């Protein structure tokens, strides 16, 4: 039996620590936030999945009686359908689907992954599959559809933070694992620059440079282990790295160290937001001055937040546009939001940690 109506809600996400780390197999700390992609599916008699996205003026129709073509990179809806086939999730009844969202597009808050998670959960709820449906399974399917199916350069952060919800420490390498923190962070703010982030090109460029630097060291130093290298050991290895790649090697080690320090703070019974803010500021410094991920408008936004009393602020995601995440003192959110808007932010708003993708009807 097919359900007449299915409503799925998928949050956005922001990255607190570990930007440009997951494609190196290094950990990240991210959280789902209460901005949402909402998918409503209602059964029809057309033998079609009719998908309307009024926010972007987009409409797709997938036939249930004809074979759909192979998906192109970036065609997340069709790719998810193809990936789910191997899990015996085969659409056999038409639905009219409407997808609306208040997650900013191309702003570093993972609208594409939220779309994928909402669509994936809808398809499985409507048509079933041969797996136990857990948050981890939903996250894995979305990762397959967004990254591995087309060999894209991204990591696991977006899909797992939205799929699992809450605050997640994610080990993204071969020894994949995660640790959940079911606690709020008072004072979180997201501010959008209005400048589209440059995802694929930036990720590909920086991943290539970082991997080249790391491989140079690995060849010369068989005992070198990226995950175990401390900041104090950077100088020992830099002599093996070409001059133009030294900054990328250093950034990888320092950002990993910052993420590990943040992890220890999140493991404490009470969260010290002052320490978290200082670590965010240090992380932003590496992303800005080592990896050159900011633009003048982003710099102005971060400066305005700090001058208004924020504890920390950093660029989020692939960079050269997109959004920043800010940690304000609880009670200062309005003051910091106003400062961000005055500094030219396209939008700025307080956010709370969210529980992740779910069926709400």
N, C-alpha and C positions, 0 to 999 in steps of 0.2 A: 504494500500500500504506500502511495506517495502522499506526503503532507501537502495540504492545500496552500499553506502559507508558511514561509520560513523567513525569519529576520535575524541577520547576523551583524554583530558590531565588532569592529577591529580598531584598536587604538593606533595612534602614531607612536613614535619613539624618539628619544633623544639620547645621545651618547655622553656619558659623564667622564669616562676615561677610556683611552685606548684607540682613539681615532688613528687610522692608518697603521693599525697593528694586526687586525684579524687576517689580512691577506698574507701576513708573514707567519701565520700560525701562532700569534701571540694573543694573550687574553684581552678582553674588553670588559668594561662595566657600563651597562646601559639600563634604561628603564622605559617601560611603556608609559605614555602620558595621555591624559584625558582629552584628546582631540580625536575625532572618530570618522571612520569610513563605515557607513551603514548600508547594508545590502538587504533589499526586500524582494523575495521571490514568491510569485503567485502562479499557481498551476494554470496551464492553458491547454487547448486541444489542437495546437498547430504543428506538433512535431518539430518545434523549434525552441531553442533557448534565445530569447530576444532580450538583449541587454541594453538598457538605456542609462546613460550617464549625463543627466541634464546639466550638471555643473560645468562640464567641458564641451557640451554639445556633441556628444559622441554616441553612436548607436551601432551595435553589432548583432548579427544574427548567425547562430550556429545551427545548421540543419542536423536533425537526428537520423535522417534517411539517406543522406549523402556523406561521403567521406570528406572530412575537412582537410585542407591543404596542410603541409608542414609549416609550422610557425616560424616566422622571422624573429630574429633577436629583438627583444622589447615587446613582443606580443604576448603579454603575460597571461591573458585569458585563455588563448588557444594553447599556449605551452602547458598551462596547468591541466587542461583537458587531456593532452597527450601524456603527461607524466602520470596522471591518475589512472590511465588505462591499464598500466601494469599492476595496479592494486585492485583491479576489477571494479573500478568506479566508472560505469558506462551509462551515460544519460539515455533513458528510454521513455522519457515523458517531458513534454514541453513546459517551460516556465517563462513568464514575463518577469524580468529582473530589473529593478531600479537601484542604482548605486549613487548615493549622495555623500558628501564629505565636507568637513571643515578643517581637514588637514591640508596645509599649504602644499601645492605641487612644486616639485623641483626646488625645495627649500631646505632639505636636510633633515626632515622629520619623517621620512620613509612612507610617503603616500603610496608608492608602488608596492611596497611590501604589505602595507595594510590592505590594499586592493587584493593582492594575491591571497592573503590569509582569509579575508572575508569570502572570496570566491571559492577557495578550497574547502572551507568549512561548509559552505552552502552545498557544493556539489556532493560532498560525502554525506551530509545529512539528507539530501534529496535522493541519492542513488545508492548509498552504501559503499562498502569496500571490504577487502579481505583482511584488514588489519584492525587491531584494537585502536580505537580513535582516542588518542591522548594529545595533550598540548605539544608534547615533544614530536609526535608523529606529524601533526599539522605543520609544525615549524620545519621539519625535515622535508616534507613535500614542497612547501613554498621555496625552500632553499634550492631544491632540485630544479624547480621551474624557473627561478629567477637567475640562478648562477650556473649550476653545473650543466644543465641541458644545452646551453649555448656556449659554454666555456667562457663565461664572463669573468671579469677580474675581482668581483666583490667577495666578501666574507660572509660569515653566518650571523653577524650581529643583528641585522635588521629583522630577519625572519624569526629568530629565536626570542628576541626581546619583545616583539609584538605577540608571538604565539604563546610564550610562557607567561608574559606579564610580570608585574612587580619590578624589582631591581634584580638584575642578573649579572653575575660574574661568569663569563663564558670563556673557557679554554678552547680555542678554536683550532688547535693543531691536530696532529695525528692522535694524540691521547685526548680526544674530545670529552669534555665534561662541563658541568656547570654547577653553580652554587646560587641559591635563591635567597633574597633578603626581603621578607614580608614586612616592610616598615615604610612609613611615609618619610618624605623629606620636605619639611616646611620651608617655603621661600623660593621654590623653583620657578623660573620665568623662562619662556622662550621668546626670542625676538627675531623677526624675519627681516632680512636685508632688502628683499625685493629683487635681488640680483640672482638669476638662476645659477645654481651650483653646476660645476663641470665634472660630472661623475665619471664617465667611462674614460675620458682622456687623462684626467688627473690620476685616477686610480691606477691605470695602466702604466703611466709614466713613472710614478713614484714607486710602485711595486717593482718595476724593472730595475730601477736604480738601487733600491734597497737590497734586492736579491743579488744583484751583481756585487755589491759591496760585501755582503755576508758571504757569498761564495768564494770571494778572493781570500777572506780570512780562513774559511773552512779548508781550503786547499793547502794553505801554508801552516795551519795550526790544527792538527787532527783532534786535539783535545778541546777545541772550542765548541761550546754549547750556547747558542744564542739565549735560551731561556734562563741560563744560570749565570750569565755574565753581568757583573755589577758595574756601576758607573765608574768606580775606581779603576777598573781594568780596561777602560776604553783606550787609554793612551798606549797600552801594551800592544793592542791589536791594530791601531790606526796605521802603523808603519807598513802594513800589508795591503792597505787600501789606496787606490789611486786618489790623487788630490781632489778631483771633481766629485768623488763619491764619499769622501770622509764625512760630510755633514749628514748624509742619509744613514750611514752606519751609526753615528753618534745618536741621531734622533731615535732610531729603533731601540737602542739600549736604554736611553734616558726615559723615553715614554713608557717602556716596559717597567722600569723601576718605579715611576710615578704610579702606575696602575697597581703595582704590588703594595705600595704604601697606602693607597686608597683602600685596597681590599682589607688591610688590617684595620682600618678605621671603620669600615662597614661591618666588620665582625664584632666590634665592641657592643656591649649591651645598650649604650647610649651613643647616638651619633654626635660627634663634635663637628658642627657645621663650619666652625672657624678653620679647623684643620682641612676639612674637605675643600673649602673655598681657596685656601692657599695652594693646595695641590692642583686645583682646576686652573689657577692663574699660571702655575709653573708649566702645566701641560700646554696651555695656550701659547706660552712663550716659545716652546719648541715647535709647535705647529706653525706659528707665525714666522719666527726668525730662522729656523732651520729648514723647514719644508716649504716656506713661503706660500702658505695657503690662504692668507687673508688678502683683502683689498681695502682701500682707504675707508670705505663706508663701514665695513666690518670693524676696522680699527677704531673708528669714531664711536661705534655702538659699545664696544667693550670698554673703552675709556669712559664713556658717559655713565655706564652702569657702575664702574668702580668709584668714580667721583661722587655718585649718588649714594654711596655707602654699601654697595654690594660686597659680599664676602669673596666672590669669585665669578669669573666669566670666561668663556672659551668658545671658539668656533666649533661647529659640529659637522661631522661627516667629511665628504670628499673635499669641500672647500672651494675657494675662489668665488664665493657667493654663498647663498643658502642662509642658514640661521646660526644664532648663538644660543647657548644655554647659560643662564645666570643663576647664581645662588645668592638670594638676598636674606637679610635678617628677617625673621618672621615678624610681620607687621609693617615692614618697609616695602612690601610688594608694589603698592600703588605709586609710591614715590619713585621707585626704580623704573617701573613701566613708563611713567611720564617722562623721565629723563631719556629713556631709550627712544620714545616717540619724538622728542624734541631733537634728538641727535640724528633723526632721519630714518628710523626703523619703519619699514612698511607696515608692520604690525608687531605688537608685543602684548603678552598676556601671561598671567600666572597659570601654572599647571600643577596637577597632582599626579602621583604615581597611580597607574591603572592596573587592573587585574588581568588584562590580556584579551585576546579574541574570544568571543563566546556567542552562543545562540541566545537571543533574548525573547524570541517568540516562535 
